[in-house]
Amino acid sequence: MSILLHDSTLRDGNHAARHRISLAEIQMHCMVADNAGLYSVEVGHGNGLGASSFQVGFSAHSDHDILLTARQSLKKTKLAVHVMPGFSTFNRDILPAIQLGVDIFRIGTHVTESDLAYGFVEKIKSKSKAEVIISLMMAHMASHDQIIQQVTALSQYDIDGLSIYDSAGTFDQDDVFQIVSLLAKEFPDLKIGFHGHNNLGLAVANSLSAVEAGARIIDSAICGYGAGAGNTQLETLASVMKRKGLLSPSVDMASIYDLATFASSTYAAKKPFPSVLSIASATAGVFSGFASHVEKASAMYGISSIKLFEALGERGVVGGQEDIIYTTASEMQTEINCNISRKSTLKNIELSMVRKKTVKKNITSEQLNERSRFAYQVFAEPDISEDAQLNTVFALSRENIRSWGELYFDGERSMGYGGYSNSIEYWDLFAQELIDIYNLDNNSRILEIGPAKGFLMEALQRKIPGAVIFGVEVSNYAISKASSYVKNSIIHADASRLFFPSRFFDLCLAVDVLQEIDILELPSVLREMNRVSSRSYVAIPTPSDTSHESKEMFLKWALNARVIMSDSEWLALLSSNSFNGDYQFFGLDINVIG
């Protein structure tokens, strides 16, 4: 018996793409999938028809445009959509999909709430000849008896199939075999399907187990591109099934490989994998697509993401309850605050090499206006030619500067540093001060946030060659220009979610960096600095006074500054986020002449 391959990439994969897969990518994917002879292709927002919203993310395109694009590209392969009661309504979402020619409606409910699908089944069947498949999501949260009861009730309706969703990726091969074989035996007239997630690295093995147990429809995704740790990898599964003689002769492996090549070069270039958080979601039995929300909430409230997943598992949180993630995180932080003092311990440290940054800059108004055109917060529209080419060049230049590119570091002075070069004497003195104040030696571990080209890292490494020194930098260009002495120790990442173990470093420092981080991310950065190190040091530029004029001048000159605050405002921010470390402010005083 040939197994039907259902491609969920363009729906479940939209979770991974934050619902940004383009219409052109949908069109090409569907055309190649059609050539591959797949049974069905599912498209749409990650949470299905009508789900585009603030709560779960806005889609880049309307359901209508996505379905129309897919429909026009699929000739032999069936077009499928995901429908979830609560997100989808019949008149607004399902009826237009019927009119656009959708072949398969997959109605997804929590495993114990399939009664929510009854109304949709009857209406769809009365208005179309489309297949209706019920998707029992988070299947691990129900016993076999409960699932049998749900399917028994569903079988009274005109459904074409029933699919078991391992939404949290928590099943192993035995789990899958037991439930699928039981359903195949009890309901021989239903096409039984399986939808696997790869949190424990078992998605392909579990899918093969489902086939052995009697499943007829297997969901998978190209490059495994799906929520959380991803789905069953289609090209891998198909290759194994082809070898075992389980695929229809109409399935063309060359086209499947073409599809994988296309996806891995476009929207699926960054492939999902079983990360620590994905594994944690599986062991906690929580929907793997919650990982990004858990990361954000744990950073916002300064708690362990692993423990947050465990707490969500204990509460039995399911898809569509994203708000509970943040509520739970807040409650966990409150509990911590009740038991542990989180008072900030701040100490002012004065490094002479940082004080030297406090200088008065005398510039002309023409120079200031030219520079402010490229500032992150633009104060006036640029006065440039109406020529389209010049406008394009200006836009590209400003984008390069805002992403800390070549123009910012080594372009004209009006665009940034005007050449960010290594003053060895300055950095050697700076490094020596840090070594003396923090008792650093060859056994020390040091992390610098925003090292740019790594000049300070290099100076520290020369003086204490045995020390372990890392940098975390957002500019690929700056990293590419770092010396070979430290380049391999600078990692391209942002500091809001550091990937180092707790208390791994003896010192974490951020010099002339925090003002370039979005104010909403600063609390996370400060907490992460404290988490990964036993001591922290920050040096922050501030305006000459608290007046609006001084702050505006600061932003005009400091091109990539996102935050401008006075000394007292920065102290309040550090303290309110329980920053335990050392700080130093240095002035940026701009004097316009002429």
C-alpha positions in Angstrom: 0.0 0.0 0.0 1.4 3.4 -1.0 1.7 6.0 1.7 0.3 9.5 1.0 2.9 12.3 1.7 1.4 15.5 3.0 3.7 18.6 2.8 3.1 20.9 5.8 6.1 23.2 5.1 4.2 26.3 3.9 1.9 26.2 7.0 3.9 24.8 9.9 7.1 26.3 8.5 5.4 29.7 8.7 5.9 29.5 12.5 9.7 29.3 11.9 9.5 32.1 9.3 7.4 34.2 11.6 4.7 34.0 9.0 6.9 35.9 6.4 7.2 33.3 3.6 6.7 35.3 0.4 4.1 34.7 -2.3 7.0 34.1 -4.8 8.4 31.4 -2.5 4.9 29.8 -2.1 4.5 29.8 -5.9 7.8 28.2 -6.6 7.5 25.7 -3.8 4.0 24.6 -5.0 5.1 24.2 -8.6 8.0 22.0 -7.7 5.9 20.0 -5.1 3.4 19.4 -7.9 6.1 18.0 -10.1 7.3 15.8 -7.1 3.9 14.0 -7.0 3.1 14.8 -3.4 -0.4 14.0 -2.3 -1.1 17.4 -0.7 0.5 20.7 0.2 -0.7 22.8 3.1 -0.4 26.6 3.1 -1.2 29.5 5.3 -0.5 31.2 8.6 1.2 28.9 11.1 -2.1 28.7 13.1 -4.3 28.3 10.1 -7.0 30.3 8.4 -8.0 33.6 10.1 -5.1 33.3 12.6 -3.1 36.4 11.6 -3.3 38.5 14.7 -1.3 40.4 17.3 -1.4 37.4 19.7 0.2 34.8 17.4 1.8 37.0 14.8 0.6 38.9 11.7 1.0 37.2 8.3 2.8 39.0 5.5 0.0 38.2 3.1 -3.7 37.7 3.3 -5.2 34.2 3.3 -6.8 35.0 0.0 -3.5 35.8 -1.7 -1.7 32.8 -0.2 -4.5 30.4 -1.3 -4.8 31.9 -4.8 -1.1 31.7 -5.3 -1.0 28.1 -4.2 -4.1 27.1 -6.1 -2.8 28.5 -9.4 0.5 26.6 -8.9 -0.9 23.1 -8.0 -2.4 21.1 -10.8 -2.1 17.5 -9.6 -1.3 17.9 -5.9 -4.2 18.7 -3.6 -4.3 22.1 -1.8 -4.8 21.8 2.0 -5.4 24.3 4.8 -5.4 24.2 8.5 -8.5 25.3 10.4 -8.6 25.9 14.2 -11.9 26.8 15.9 -11.3 30.0 17.7 -9.1 31.4 15.0 -11.2 30.4 12.0 -14.9 31.2 11.3 -16.9 29.6 8.6 -18.3 32.6 6.7 -15.2 34.8 7.0 -12.5 32.2 6.5 -13.6 28.8 5.4 -16.3 29.7 2.8 -13.9 31.9 0.8 -11.3 29.0 0.9 -14.0 26.6 -0.5 -14.6 29.1 -3.3 -10.9 29.3 -4.1 -10.8 25.6 -4.6 -9.2 24.1 -1.4 -9.2 20.3 -1.6 -8.5 19.4 2.0 -9.6 21.0 5.2 -7.6 19.9 8.3 -9.6 20.9 11.4 -7.2 21.1 14.3 -8.4 20.9 17.9 -6.8 20.0 21.2 -6.9 16.2 21.5 -9.7 16.2 24.1 -11.8 18.9 22.4 -12.7 17.4 19.0 -16.3 18.3 19.5 -15.4 21.8 18.5 -14.9 20.5 15.0 -18.4 19.1 14.5 -20.0 22.3 13.2 -17.2 22.9 10.7 -17.4 19.3 9.4 -21.1 19.6 8.6 -20.8 23.0 7.0 -17.8 22.1 4.8 -19.4 18.9 3.6 -22.6 20.6 2.8 -20.9 23.3 0.7 -18.1 21.3 -1.0 -16.6 18.0 -2.0 -13.4 18.7 -0.1 -11.8 16.1 2.2 -12.1 16.8 5.9 -9.3 15.5 8.2 -9.5 16.0 11.9 -6.2 16.8 13.5 -5.9 15.9 17.2 -3.2 18.1 18.5 -1.0 17.7 21.6 -2.0 14.0 21.4 0.3 13.1 24.4 -2.1 14.9 26.7 -4.8 12.2 26.5 -4.9 8.5 27.3 -5.6 5.9 24.6 -9.1 5.5 26.0 -9.8 9.2 25.8 -8.6 9.3 22.2 -10.8 6.3 21.2 -13.8 8.1 22.7 -13.0 11.2 20.7 -12.6 9.4 17.4 -15.7 7.3 18.1 -17.8 10.4 18.4 -16.1 11.9 15.3 -16.7 8.8 13.2 -20.4 9.6 13.3 -19.7 12.5 11.1 -18.6 12.5 7.4 -14.9 12.8 8.0 -12.3 11.4 5.6 -9.4 10.9 8.0 -7.9 11.4 11.4 -4.4 12.6 12.1 -2.4 12.3 15.4 -0.3 15.4 16.1 2.8 15.0 18.3 2.8 18.8 18.7 5.3 18.8 21.5 7.6 16.2 19.9 7.4 14.1 23.1 6.5 10.7 21.5 9.0 7.9 20.8 8.5 5.0 18.4 6.7 2.8 20.9 4.2 5.6 21.7 3.4 6.2 18.1 3.1 2.5 17.2 0.7 1.9 20.1 -1.8 4.7 19.4 -1.7 4.4 15.5 -2.1 0.6 15.5 -5.0 0.9 17.9 -6.8 3.6 15.7 -6.1 1.6 12.5 -7.7 -1.5 14.1 -10.7 0.3 15.6 -11.5 2.5 12.6 -10.4 0.6 9.5 -12.5 2.9 7.2 -10.7 6.0 8.3 -7.4 7.2 6.8 -5.1 7.5 9.8 -2.3 10.1 9.7 0.6 11.1 11.8 2.3 14.6 12.3 5.6 14.5 14.0 7.9 17.1 15.6 11.6 16.7 16.0 12.2 17.9 19.5 13.9 14.6 20.5 15.4 14.0 17.1 12.9 11.1 16.5 10.5 12.6 13.9 11.6 10.5 11.0 11.8 7.3 13.1 8.4 8.0 14.6 6.9 8.5 11.2 8.2 5.2 10.0 6.8 3.6 13.1 3.4 5.2 12.3 3.6 3.6 8.8 4.4 0.2 10.2 1.4 0.6 12.5 -1.0 1.3 9.7 -0.9 5.0 9.0 -1.8 6.0 5.5 -1.0 9.8 5.6 2.3 11.1 6.9 3.0 14.8 7.4 6.4 16.1 6.8 8.2 19.3 5.8 11.0 20.1 3.4 14.3 20.6 5.4 12.1 19.8 8.5 11.0 23.4 8.4 8.4 23.8 11.1 7.6 25.1 14.5 10.1 24.7 17.3 12.6 22.0 16.5 10.9 21.4 13.2 8.8 18.7 11.6 9.6 15.3 10.1 12.1 16.0 7.3 10.4 15.2 4.1 13.4 14.5 1.8 14.9 12.2 4.4 11.6 10.4 5.1 10.8 10.0 1.4 14.3 8.6 0.6 13.8 5.9 3.3 10.3 5.1 2.2 11.3 4.9 -1.5 13.9 2.4 -0.6 11.3 0.3 1.3 8.9 0.5 -1.6 6.3 2.5 0.4 5.9 5.4 -2.0 3.7 5.7 -5.0 5.6 5.3 -8.3 4.3 8.8 -9.2 6.6 10.4 -6.5 9.6 11.9 -8.1 12.6 12.0 -5.8 14.6 14.3 -8.1 11.9 16.9 -7.7 11.8 16.4 -3.9 15.5 17.1 -3.8 15.0 20.1 -6.0 12.4 21.3 -3.5 14.9 20.8 -0.7 17.6 22.8 -2.5 15.2 25.6 -3.2 13.9 25.8 0.3 17.4 25.6 1.9 18.6 28.5 -0.3 15.6 30.7 0.5 13.1 30.8 3.3 14.6 27.6 5.1 18.2 28.8 5.0 18.2 28.7 8.8 16.9 25.3 9.6 15.3 24.3 12.9 17.0 21.8 15.1 16.5 20.1 18.5 17.8 22.8 20.7 18.0 22.7 24.5 14.7 24.6 24.6 13.0 22.2 22.1 14.1 19.2 24.2 12.8 21.0 27.3 9.4 21.6 25.6 9.2 17.9 24.7 10.0 16.7 28.2 7.6 19.2 29.6 4.9 18.3 27.1 4.5 21.8 25.8 3.9 22.9 22.2 7.3 23.4 20.7 6.2 26.5 18.8 6.2 28.3 22.2 10.0 28.4 22.3 10.4 32.0 21.1 7.8 33.2 23.6 9.5 31.3 26.4 12.8 32.8 25.5 11.4 36.3 25.4 9.4 35.9 28.7 12.3 34.4 30.6 14.6 37.2 29.5 12.0 39.9 30.4 11.4 38.5 33.9 14.9 37.2 34.6 14.0 33.5 35.1 15.2 30.2 33.7 13.6 29.3 30.4 13.9 25.6 31.3 12.0 26.1 34.5 9.4 28.2 32.7 8.8 25.3 30.3 8.4 23.0 33.2 5.9 25.3 34.8 3.9 25.6 31.6 3.8 21.8 31.4 2.5 21.5 34.9 -0.3 24.0 33.9 -1.1 22.0 30.7 -0.8 25.1 28.5 -1.8 24.5 24.8 -1.6 26.4 21.6 -3.4 29.8 21.6 -2.6 30.4 25.2 0.5 32.5 24.6 -0.6 35.1 27.1 -0.3 32.5 29.9 3.4 32.2 29.2 4.0 35.8 30.2 1.6 35.5 33.2 3.4 32.4 34.4 6.9 34.1 34.0 5.7 37.1 35.9 4.4 34.9 38.8 7.6 33.0 38.9 9.6 36.2 39.1 7.3 37.5 41.9 8.0 34.2 43.8 11.7 34.6 43.4 11.5 38.2 44.6 9.7 37.1 47.7 12.5 34.6 48.6 15.6 36.3 47.3 16.7 39.9 47.7 17.2 41.4 44.2 18.5 44.7 45.3 20.9 46.2 42.8 24.5 46.6 43.9 26.0 49.4 41.8 29.6 50.8 42.2 31.1 53.7 40.3 34.5 52.7 38.8 36.6 55.4 37.1 39.0 54.2 34.4 41.2 57.0 33.2 41.1 55.7 29.6 37.4 55.9 29.6 37.5 59.5 31.0 39.6 60.4 28.0 36.5 59.8 25.9 34.9 62.8 27.6 35.8 65.5 25.1 34.2 68.6 23.7 33.7 68.3 20.0 33.6 71.6 18.0 31.8 71.1 14.7 30.1 73.3 12.2 26.3 73.3 11.7 26.9 72.0 8.1 28.9 69.1 9.5 26.2 68.3 12.0 23.4 68.4 9.5 25.3 66.2 7.0 26.0 63.6 9.7 22.4 63.7 11.2 21.0 62.6 7.9 22.4 59.1 8.6 21.4 59.0 12.3 19.2 56.2 13.5 16.7 58.7 14.6 16.5 61.1 11.7 15.6 64.7 12.6 15.0 66.0 9.1 14.3 64.5 5.7 17.5 64.3 3.7 18.0 67.0 1.1 18.9 64.9 -1.9 18.2 64.9 -5.6 15.0 63.6 -7.0 17.1 61.3 -9.2 16.0 57.7 -8.3 19.5 56.4 -8.4 20.8 59.0 -5.9 17.9 58.2 -3.6 18.6 54.5 -3.8 22.3 55.1 -3.0 21.4 57.2 0.0 18.9 54.6 1.3 21.5 51.8 0.9 24.2 53.9 2.6 22.0 54.7 5.6 21.0 51.0 5.9 24.7 50.0 5.8 25.4 52.5 8.6 22.5 51.4 10.7 23.6 47.8 10.5 27.2 48.8 11.6 28.6 48.1 8.1 31.7 49.2 6.2 30.5 52.8 5.9 29.9 53.2 9.6 33.4 52.0 10.6 35.5 53.0 7.5 33.5 55.4 5.4 33.5 59.2 5.5 33.5 60.9 8.8 30.0 62.2 8.2 28.9 58.5 8.1 30.6 57.3 11.3 34.1 56.9 12.6 35.7 57.9 9.4 38.1 55.0 9.9 38.1 52.9 13.0 41.7 52.0 13.4 43.8 50.5 16.2 45.6 52.9 18.6 47.7 50.2 20.2 49.0 52.5 23.0 45.5 53.5 24.0 44.1 50.0 24.1 47.2 48.7 25.9 46.7 51.2 28.7 43.0 50.5 28.8 43.7 46.7 29.1 46.2 47.3 31.9 43.7 49.3 33.9 41.2 46.5 33.6 43.8 43.9 34.6 44.8 45.9 37.7 41.3 46.8 38.9 39.7 43.3 38.3 42.9 41.2 39.2 42.8 39.6 35.8 45.5 37.0 34.9 46.2 34.0 32.6 43.5 32.0 34.4 40.7 34.6 33.8 37.7 34.4 31.5 36.5 37.6 30.0 33.6 38.5 27.8 33.2 41.8 25.9 29.8 42.9 24.6 30.3 44.9 21.3 34.0 44.6 20.8 33.7 45.9 17.2 37.1 45.1 15.5 38.4 43.5 18.8 41.0 46.1 19.7 40.5 45.8 23.5 40.3 42.0 23.3 43.5 41.9 21.4 45.3 44.1 23.9 44.0 42.0 26.8 45.1 38.8 25.0 48.6 40.2 24.5 49.0 41.0 28.1 47.4 37.8 29.5 47.9 35.3 26.7 46.5 32.4 28.8 43.2 34.1 29.5 40.0 32.9 27.8 38.5 36.0 26.0 35.3 36.1 23.9 33.4 38.8 22.2 29.7 39.1 21.1 29.3 41.5 18.2 26.3 42.4 15.9 28.5 43.7 13.0 29.7 41.1 10.6 31.8 43.7 8.9 33.6 44.6 12.2 34.3 40.9 12.9 35.7 40.4 9.4 38.2 43.2 10.1 39.4 41.9 13.5 42.9 40.7 13.6 43.5 36.9 13.3 44.7 37.0 16.9 41.1 37.4 18.2 38.8 37.0 15.1 37.9 33.5 15.9 36.9 34.5 19.4 34.3 37.0 18.3 30.8 35.5 17.8 28.1 37.1 15.7 25.1 37.5 18.0 23.2 40.1 20.0 23.5 40.3 23.8 19.9 40.0 24.8 20.1 36.2 25.0 23.7 35.1 25.7 24.4 31.5 25.1 27.2 31.0 27.7 26.7 29.0 30.9 25.9 31.0 34.1 28.9 32.5 35.9 31.3 31.2 33.2 33.2 34.5 33.0 35.1 36.4 35.7 34.3 39.7 33.9 31.8 40.9 31.4 32.2 44.4 30.0 30.3 46.7 27.6 32.1 49.9 26.7 30.3 52.6 24.6 27.7 50.0 23.6 24.5 50.1 25.7 23.2 53.3 24.1 23.0 51.5 20.7 20.7 48.8 22.1 16.9 49.2 21.9 15.6 50.3 25.3 13.1 47.3 25.3 16.1 44.9 25.1 18.3 46.6 27.6 16.8 44.9 30.7 17.6 41.5 29.1 21.1 42.5 28.2 21.8 43.7 31.7 20.4 40.5 33.3 22.4 38.4 30.9 25.6 40.2 31.7 25.1 39.5 35.4 24.1 35.9 34.7 27.2 34.9 32.7 29.8 36.6 34.9 30.8 37.2 38.5 31.6 40.8 37.8 30.3 43.3 35.2 31.4 46.7 34.0 29.6 49.1 31.7 30.8 52.5 30.3 28.0 54.6 28.9 28.1 58.0 27.1 25.7 60.7 28.3 24.9 64.2 27.1 26.5 67.2 28.7 23.3 68.1 30.5 19.7 67.0 30.8 18.3 69.6 28.4 16.3 68.5 25.3 18.8 70.4 23.1 21.8 68.4 24.5 20.0 65.1 24.0 19.0 66.0 20.5 22.6 67.0 19.7 23.8 63.6 21.1 21.5 61.7 18.9 22.4 63.7 15.8 26.1 63.0 16.4 26.0 59.4 17.8 24.6 57.9 14.6 23.5 54.5 15.9 22.3 55.6 19.3 18.9 54.2 20.2 18.8 55.5 23.8 19.8 58.8 25.2 19.5 59.4 29.0 21.2 61.4 31.7 23.4 59.9 34.4 20.5 59.7 36.9 18.2 58.1 34.3 20.8 55.4 33.5 21.3 54.7 37.2 17.6 54.3 37.6 17.5 51.8 34.7 20.5 49.8 36.0 19.0 49.7 39.5 15.5 48.8 38.4 16.8 45.8 36.5 18.9 44.6 39.5 22.2 45.2 37.7 24.9 44.1 40.1 28.1 45.6 38.7 30.3 48.6 38.1 29.5 51.6 35.9 31.1 54.7 34.5 29.6 57.6 32.6 31.6 59.7 30.1 30.3 62.9 28.5 29.6 63.7 24.9 29.5 67.4 24.5 28.8 68.8 21.0 29.5 72.5 20.4 28.3 73.9 17.1 30.3 76.7 15.7 29.8 78.9 12.7 
